[in-house]
Amino acid sequence: MNQQSIKNSSRANNRVCIPFKPIEGYYLVVIGSPVWAGKSTPAIRKFMVTNDFKESDVSLFVTSDGNKPEKSLGNMKAAVIAKRIVSEYGFIRPMREQEQSAQQVKTWCDEISKSTKS
């Protein structure tokens, strides 16, 4: 593993190295995370703060077993410096409500598509 991969790793200090691919050149980046104790996962937080999204639109989502994703989405929004935040969405209990969640995903993707065309 090269030095850049270790630097960009989510857990370099814990000997688990997951390299992040460069995001330059993407017009849209979708970032999602499960909610753990009201926050996005450490790997996703690191990804958000170590990458430059200034040239990209960003959409954010969380999956949660609770019913208030706003705090987690707000924390993610604060961590990302982007050209613009196109949309954000909190999926509540997606594995329990699979049909409803599938429709929510479709609707959300349509919203993102419309927002990025303007």
RAQUI-V871441 format. One record per run of one state. SS is the DSSP state (A for helix, B for strand, O for the rest). FROM is the first residue (numbers start at 0). LEN is the number of residues. Records with the same first field share a line. If there is no record, write none. Layout:
SS = FROM-LEN ; FROM-LEN
This chain:
O = 0-2 ; 7-3 ; 14-1 ; 16-11 ; 34-1 ; 36-2 ; 39-2 ; 50-2 ; 64-5 ; 79-2 ; 92-5 ; 117-1
A = 2-5 ; 11-3 ; 41-9 ; 69-10 ; 97-20
B = 10-1 ; 15-1 ; 27-7 ; 35-1 ; 38-1 ; 52-12 ; 81-11
